[in-house]
Structure formats: C-alpha cells, structure tokens
Amino acid sequence: ASRHDIIDALVDVVSQAGLELKIVDVQSLVIERIFPLVRHQIKDYHPEKLIAIVDIGSVMMNLTIIQDQQAIFAREEIFGGEQLTRDIQRRYGLT
C-alpha cells in the first residue's frame, strides 16, 4: 500500500543502478520475513519474547513488534533523525 509515484521513483533508481526489481513489499512485512535470518544475533532469544525493531531514518521512524517470528504490531511515524537534530539545534542555539 503505497503511492505509485513513490514506487515508480524507487523502480527508476534500481533500474539506473543496472538492477532488475523483482519484488516490492511494505517494510513491516519485510522485517517479518527477514527476522529468521537475524534472530541468532539476539542474546537469549526465545520465540515467545516480544522483540521491538526500531528503524529511525532521517524523516521516518518505523516500529515493528515481533513475537513467534510474526509481526504483531507495526507503526510508522513521521519523525526522524533530521527533525531530532533540528530540535536539538533550536533548543541549544546551534547551527
């Protein structure tokens, strides 16, 4: 579920890099699908535990909660590192 112009722009970037795009998916589902590949990096991992994965980008933050290798909650917030940096600059009078 995304706007066509966003998907088209991403497809163009991939094409310009000389690659062929096969699949486009929403981020929360991608995180669920790749989780089995990275779960070994979590100390004391147990499937019944809740795992929070937070991706803080420059303008968007994504939160995914995983239990039993399934995404049980996913949320996108229009807040990222760029806004946080501006708020810190404004608060302390920095350039």
N, C-alpha and C positions, 0 to 999 in steps of 0.2 A: 504494500500500500504506500505508494509514493507518487509524486507528480512526475509526469512524463518528461518534462524539461530537465529535471534533476537526473533521471535515469539516462536520458539521451546524452547529457553532458558527460556522465561517467563512462558511457559506452564510447564516446568520442575520444576520451583520454586514453582508454585501454587500447583502442584501435591505433591511435597515434604512437603508442608505445610498441606497436608491432605485435600485439597480442590479440587473441580472439576470445571474447567473452562467452562463456557457456551458461552461467547461472547468475541470477541476481536475486538476492534474498534480503529480508529485513534483519537488522542487526541482532535483535533478541533471539531469533531462531538460529542465526549463525553461531552465536555464543553457545547455545544449547548443543548444537551439532559438533562443535569443536571441543567442548568441555572434556569428553573422554580422552582426548589427546593430551590435555594438560593437567588433568586431575592428579597425576603422580607427583606433581610439584607442590601439592598442598600437604603440609605436615599433618599427620594424624587424620587423614581423610577418611570419613565414613559416609556412605550414601545417605543416611538419614539426617545428617547435619545440614543446616542451611548454609549455603555459600553465597556471598554477595560479590558480584563482579561490577566494579565501577570504572567506567571509561570517561575520563574528563578530557574533552577536546578543547579547542580554542573557543568555540561558541556553543557547544552542545555537551551535555552530560547524560550518559546512559547508565541506568542501574538495572541489573538483572539478578534475581534471586533464583538459585538453583537448589533443588532437593531431589535426590534419587535420579540424578542426571537429567532432570527435566526443568525447564524454566517455568517457575510457578508465579513469577511476577516480573514485569518489565516496565520501565518508565523512562521516558525521555524528558529532559528539562532544558529549556533554552537558557543555559547558564554554563559558562566555561572559563577556562584559564584567562582568556582575554579580558572578560568582564571583571574577574577577580583582580587581575593586575591593575586595571583602571581604577577600581575601588581602592586598592592599596595606595596607588599614586595620589589619588584625590585626598584620601584621609591624611597622608603624611606630607602632602605638598611636594611630591616628587615629579620629575619629568620623565 
